[in-house]
Amino acid sequence: MTYQPSVTVVVPARNAEATIRECVDSLLALRYPPDKLELCVVDNASTDGTGALLRGYADRIRLVDEPTRGPGAARNAGAAQTHGEVVAFTDADCVVDPDWLAELVGPLADDRVGIVGGEIRARPGANEVERFGEVLHDHRRAIEVMRPPYAITMNWASRRDVLEAVGGFDERFVRCQDVDLSYRMVQAGYRLAFAPGALVHHHNESTLGGLFREGFVHGFHGVRARKHHDDFLSGLGHGRVGQPRYRELAGSLLASLRGDAAPCGPVFNCGRKAGKLLGSVRFGHLDL
């Protein structure tokens, strides 16, 4: 028998006027029993036309306002004001496949599964930089290869009771809330599952400058998440966080600038190393 629980899909949206309409339209086209589906978009203190655009869907989706900035706060607010047995997440700059949700929730029939993540691809017609985003968002690798595994919130589903049991998203994290929550799920005894048929297309960064910024954000905020889970990660063989080796980080940053003929990897890694260097200054001795 096909597993078809009641599901709430939560989408955090901040200044998403350019992409949210296409996202919502794709959610409204989902092939999932309408009586088991609830769509919720959380306006996270937008200053553009996002709120006005969303009000045009007020008869078909649940609208939530969350003034506390940050996608973690927005996702928690959406989950708190809805009722599905399962809570699924995607982002305002994503377009979901019609069968995305049906494919995504299937592995949750096993109550040992805490998170299911699906396939993340670039938008059709993507350029070289956008296609490189598929490497960065390789969800199969993140879930099935990485140790510990982690899931990415643009394509994620969990049972509501499990989310509540582990405390939801930590709103102190501006980024990397998904990594933090994934690690807490694993520590609570749940496993992560990859659903290859659960497809979303994402507006990846399209320029090298944008790719550098994305790398910087990964590196900067990753330091905080790494330090927060130091005991857990060191127990899996990862080195402990200690005195930041700024000279080594700076040397690694310079090395990443040499790169190779294909620019995407070196540009992203350069941004990530720069972010890690500054993140180590900011978070290296911070007790969370």
Secondary structure, DSSP 8 states (H G I E B T S, - for coil): ------EEEEEEESS-TTTHHHHHHHHHT--S-GGGEEEEEEE-S--SSHHHHHHTTTTTSEEEE--S-SHHHHHHHHHHT---SEEEE--TTEEE-TTHHHHHHGGGGSTTEEEEEEEEEE-TT--HHHHHHHHHT-HHIIIIISSS----TTSEEEEHHHHHHHTS--TT-SS-HHHHHHHHHHHTT-EEEEEEEEEEEE----SHHHHHHHHHHHHHHHHHHHHHTHHHHHHTT-----S--HHHHHHHHHHHHH--SSSHHHHHHHHHHHHHHHHHHHHTT---
